[in-house]
Amino acid sequence: MLRGIVRNRLVAGTVVIATAAVPVVAFAAPAAAQSSVHYVALGDSYASGVGAGDYYSANGNCDQSANAYPALWAAANDPASYVSEACSGATTGGVISSQLSALSSSTTLVSVTAGGNDVGFSSVMVTCVLLPTSFCASAVNTAEAEAEADLPGDLDTMLADIAADAPNAKVVVVGYPEFYDLADSSGCIGLSTTDRTDLNQGAAVLDSLLQAAAQQHGDAFADVRPAFAGHQICDSASYLNSVDWTDLGDSYHPNTAGQVDGYEPTFAAAAG
């Protein structure tokens, strides 16, 4: 009996020791999986981050900001590779001629914000800031007519070229915000409510053309307007730079909060 008890205890002890040793191997932490995302950002000043500060010179004089939505997304998601070719002043033609060389068959994600400069939207803004309402209305109407006549073809060419150069990539076309909260316009100094309404309408036309082009090519469209609602110029917590007389280039561009809380989460949701 005693020998049996001792033998049983020895066996039990051996089982306990063996069992205790198992977790060392079975529960060892696996190595972190490497991201398979190869991301390229394309576009104009809204993609390069004009107005958001913290600029660097990785791409010449393109006014690229560490606070731009592509850089923010890359910092948060640690892709296998990330390149931003976005450049202030770029048109759809400029994207095609100067930015697509960064794409390849290994590219898996592309973002692009472009089209505003094709219709001279920055000069429209300056006109509305510096000149009377009648000039602003005329400039917006001219830009809208040019956009509706020419921009669909320009966007079609750009998106087709992106697809050809990055055939395995998900493409996200990222839009523009409406600039003014018209509900607060009466208590907001600066442009007239008519000017602000016209500028918002111009942005809406631009976004509608971008969305239609994205749908035509089977690309995703990231609409930033809902994220900017309640955070427009005239709102207390604005995501946009209002008119800056010392640097008109920053005017009407997203500030740091606009990129962090407006653009980046909208792009992230569309990128998946």
C-alpha positions as CSV (number, residue, x, y, z in Angstrom):
1,M,0.0,0.0,0.0
2,L,2.8,2.5,1.0
3,R,4.7,1.6,-2.2
4,G,1.6,2.2,-4.2
5,I,0.9,5.6,-2.6
6,V,4.6,6.6,-3.2
7,R,4.4,5.4,-6.8
8,N,1.2,7.3,-7.4
9,R,2.6,10.4,-5.9
10,L,5.7,10.1,-8.0
11,V,3.6,9.7,-11.1
12,A,1.3,12.6,-10.2
13,G,4.3,14.8,-9.5
14,T,5.8,13.9,-12.8
15,V,2.5,14.8,-14.6
16,V,2.4,18.1,-12.7
17,I,6.0,18.9,-13.6
18,A,5.5,18.0,-17.3
19,T,2.2,19.9,-17.4
20,A,3.8,23.0,-15.9
21,A,6.5,22.8,-18.5
22,V,4.1,22.8,-21.4
23,P,2.9,26.4,-21.4
24,V,6.5,27.6,-21.9
25,V,6.3,26.3,-25.4
26,A,2.6,26.3,-26.2
27,F,1.9,29.9,-25.2
28,A,5.1,31.5,-26.5
29,A,4.1,34.9,-28.1
30,P,4.0,34.6,-32.0
31,A,6.1,37.1,-34.0
32,A,4.3,40.2,-35.1
33,A,2.8,39.8,-38.5
34,Q,4.4,42.2,-41.1
35,S,2.0,44.5,-42.9
36,S,1.4,43.7,-46.5
37,V,0.2,47.2,-47.4
38,H,2.3,49.2,-49.8
39,Y,0.7,52.7,-49.8
40,V,1.3,55.6,-52.2
41,A,-0.4,59.1,-51.6
42,L,-1.0,61.3,-54.6
43,G,-2.6,64.7,-55.0
44,D,-2.6,68.4,-54.3
45,S,-2.2,70.7,-51.3
46,Y,-5.1,69.0,-49.4
47,A,-3.1,65.7,-49.6
48,S,0.3,67.3,-48.9
49,G,-1.0,69.1,-45.8
50,V,-0.8,72.8,-46.6
51,G,-2.2,74.7,-43.6
52,A,-1.4,71.9,-41.1
53,G,2.2,73.0,-40.3
54,D,5.2,70.8,-39.4
55,Y,6.5,70.9,-43.0
56,Y,9.4,68.9,-44.3
57,S,11.2,68.8,-47.6
58,A,11.1,65.1,-48.6
59,N,9.5,66.1,-51.9
60,G,11.1,69.4,-52.9
61,N,8.9,72.5,-52.5
62,C,5.6,70.6,-52.2
63,D,4.7,71.8,-48.7
64,Q,4.4,68.3,-47.4
65,S,3.3,68.2,-43.7
66,A,3.8,65.5,-41.1
67,N,0.2,66.3,-40.1
68,A,-1.2,65.5,-43.6
69,Y,-3.7,62.6,-43.6
70,P,-1.5,60.2,-45.6
71,A,1.4,60.7,-43.1
72,L,-1.0,60.3,-40.2
73,W,-2.5,57.1,-41.6
74,A,0.9,55.6,-42.3
75,A,2.1,56.5,-38.7
76,A,-0.9,54.8,-37.2
77,N,-0.9,51.7,-39.5
78,D,2.8,51.0,-40.1
79,P,2.5,49.8,-43.7
80,A,5.2,47.8,-45.4
81,S,6.0,50.9,-47.4
82,Y,4.7,54.4,-47.7
83,V,5.5,57.2,-50.2
84,S,3.8,60.5,-50.6
85,E,4.1,62.3,-53.9
86,A,1.4,64.8,-53.0
87,C,2.4,68.3,-54.0
88,S,0.9,71.8,-53.5
89,G,-0.5,73.2,-56.7
90,A,-0.8,69.8,-58.4
91,T,-3.6,69.3,-61.0
92,T,-4.8,66.0,-62.4
93,G,-2.3,66.4,-65.2
94,G,0.4,67.1,-62.7
95,V,-0.5,63.9,-60.8
96,I,-0.2,62.0,-64.1
97,S,3.1,63.6,-65.3
98,S,5.0,63.9,-61.9
99,Q,3.6,61.5,-59.3
100,L,2.6,58.1,-60.9
101,S,6.2,56.9,-61.1
102,A,5.9,55.9,-57.4
103,L,3.2,53.3,-58.4
104,S,3.9,49.7,-59.3
105,S,2.2,46.3,-59.4
106,S,3.2,45.9,-55.7
107,T,1.3,49.0,-54.7
108,T,-1.8,47.9,-52.7
109,L,-3.3,51.2,-51.6
110,V,-3.5,54.6,-53.3
111,S,-5.1,57.8,-52.1
112,V,-5.6,60.8,-54.4
113,T,-7.1,64.2,-53.8
114,A,-7.0,66.3,-57.0
115,G,-9.2,68.3,-59.2
116,G,-9.5,71.7,-57.4
117,N,-6.5,73.2,-59.2
118,D,-7.8,72.1,-62.6
119,V,-10.6,74.6,-62.3
120,G,-8.5,77.3,-60.6
121,F,-10.2,77.0,-57.2
122,S,-7.4,78.8,-55.3
123,S,-7.8,81.8,-57.6
124,V,-11.5,81.7,-57.1
125,M,-10.9,81.9,-53.3
126,V,-8.7,84.9,-53.7
127,T,-11.2,86.7,-55.9
128,C,-14.0,86.1,-53.3
129,V,-11.8,87.4,-50.5
130,L,-10.5,90.5,-52.3
131,L,-13.3,91.6,-54.6
132,P,-17.0,92.4,-54.2
133,T,-19.8,89.7,-54.3
134,S,-20.6,90.1,-58.0
135,F,-17.0,89.1,-58.9
136,C,-17.0,86.2,-56.5
137,A,-20.3,84.8,-58.0
138,S,-18.9,85.2,-61.5
139,A,-15.7,83.4,-60.6
140,V,-17.5,80.5,-58.9
141,N,-19.9,80.2,-61.8
142,T,-17.0,80.1,-64.3
143,A,-15.2,77.5,-62.3
144,E,-18.3,75.3,-62.0
145,A,-18.9,75.5,-65.8
146,E,-15.2,74.5,-66.4
147,A,-15.5,71.7,-63.9
148,E,-18.6,70.2,-65.4
149,A,-17.2,70.5,-69.0
150,D,-13.6,69.3,-68.5
151,L,-13.0,67.7,-65.2
152,P,-14.9,64.4,-65.8
153,G,-12.5,63.7,-68.7
154,D,-9.4,64.8,-66.7
155,L,-10.4,62.6,-63.7
156,D,-11.2,59.6,-66.0
157,T,-7.7,59.9,-67.5
158,M,-6.0,60.2,-64.1
159,L,-7.8,57.3,-62.5
160,A,-7.3,55.1,-65.6
161,D,-3.6,55.8,-65.5
162,I,-3.5,55.0,-61.7
163,A,-5.2,51.7,-62.4
164,A,-2.8,50.9,-65.2
165,D,0.3,51.6,-63.1
166,A,-1.0,50.1,-59.8
167,P,-3.3,47.2,-61.1
168,N,-3.4,45.5,-57.7
169,A,-4.2,48.6,-55.6
170,K,-7.3,49.8,-53.8
171,V,-7.8,53.4,-54.9
172,V,-9.4,55.9,-52.6
173,V,-10.5,59.2,-54.1
174,V,-10.6,61.7,-51.2
175,G,-12.8,64.8,-51.6
176,Y,-12.9,68.4,-50.4
177,P,-14.8,70.0,-47.5
178,E,-17.5,72.6,-47.7
179,F,-15.9,75.7,-46.2
180,Y,-18.6,77.6,-44.3
181,D,-21.2,76.8,-41.8
182,L,-24.0,78.9,-43.2
183,A,-26.1,78.6,-40.1
184,D,-23.5,80.8,-38.3
185,S,-22.8,83.1,-41.2
186,S,-24.7,86.1,-39.9
187,G,-22.4,86.4,-36.8
188,C,-19.2,85.7,-38.7
189,I,-17.1,88.6,-40.0
190,G,-15.6,88.6,-43.5
191,L,-17.3,87.4,-46.7
192,S,-21.0,87.9,-47.3
193,T,-23.4,85.0,-46.8
194,T,-23.9,85.1,-50.6
195,D,-20.1,84.6,-51.2
196,R,-20.0,81.8,-48.7
197,T,-23.0,80.1,-50.2
198,D,-21.4,80.3,-53.7
199,L,-18.1,78.8,-52.4
200,N,-19.9,75.9,-50.7
201,Q,-21.8,75.2,-53.9
202,G,-18.6,75.2,-55.9
203,A,-17.1,72.7,-53.4
204,A,-20.3,70.5,-53.7
205,V,-20.0,70.5,-57.5
206,L,-16.4,69.4,-57.3
207,D,-17.1,66.6,-54.9
208,S,-20.0,65.3,-57.0
209,L,-17.7,65.0,-60.0
210,L,-15.0,63.3,-57.9
211,Q,-17.6,60.8,-56.5
212,A,-19.0,60.1,-60.0
213,A,-15.5,59.5,-61.4
214,A,-14.6,57.2,-58.5
215,Q,-17.8,55.1,-59.0
216,Q,-17.2,54.9,-62.7
217,H,-13.8,53.3,-62.1
218,G,-14.9,51.1,-59.2
219,D,-12.8,53.2,-56.7
220,A,-13.8,54.2,-53.2
221,F,-14.8,57.8,-52.5
222,A,-14.0,59.3,-49.1
223,D,-16.4,62.2,-48.5
224,V,-15.0,64.5,-45.8
225,R,-18.0,66.8,-45.7
226,P,-19.8,64.9,-42.8
227,A,-16.6,65.0,-40.7
228,F,-16.3,68.8,-41.2
229,A,-19.9,69.5,-40.4
230,G,-20.0,71.8,-37.4
231,H,-16.2,72.4,-37.8
232,Q,-16.2,74.8,-40.7
233,I,-15.2,78.4,-40.9
234,C,-17.4,80.5,-38.6
235,D,-17.6,77.5,-36.1
236,S,-15.7,77.8,-32.8
237,A,-13.8,74.6,-33.3
238,S,-13.0,74.9,-37.0
239,Y,-11.1,72.3,-38.9
240,L,-10.2,74.9,-41.6
241,N,-7.9,77.9,-41.8
242,S,-10.0,81.0,-42.4
243,V,-8.6,83.9,-44.6
244,D,-5.0,84.5,-43.6
245,W,-3.9,87.9,-45.0
246,T,-0.2,87.1,-44.2
247,D,-0.3,83.8,-46.1
248,L,-3.3,83.4,-48.4
249,G,-1.9,80.0,-49.4
250,D,-3.0,78.5,-46.1
251,S,-6.5,80.0,-46.4
252,Y,-9.3,77.5,-46.8
253,H,-7.0,74.5,-46.2
254,P,-7.5,72.1,-43.3
255,N,-5.6,73.0,-40.1
256,T,-4.0,70.3,-38.0
257,A,-7.3,69.3,-36.4
258,G,-8.9,69.1,-39.8
259,Q,-6.3,66.6,-41.0
260,V,-6.2,64.7,-37.7
261,D,-10.0,64.5,-36.9
262,G,-11.5,65.2,-40.4
263,Y,-9.4,63.8,-43.2
264,E,-7.5,60.9,-41.6
265,P,-10.4,59.0,-40.0
266,T,-12.5,59.5,-43.2
267,F,-9.7,58.1,-45.4
268,A,-9.0,55.3,-42.9
269,A,-12.7,54.2,-43.0
270,A,-12.6,54.1,-46.8
271,A,-9.3,52.4,-47.0
272,G,-10.6,49.6,-44.8
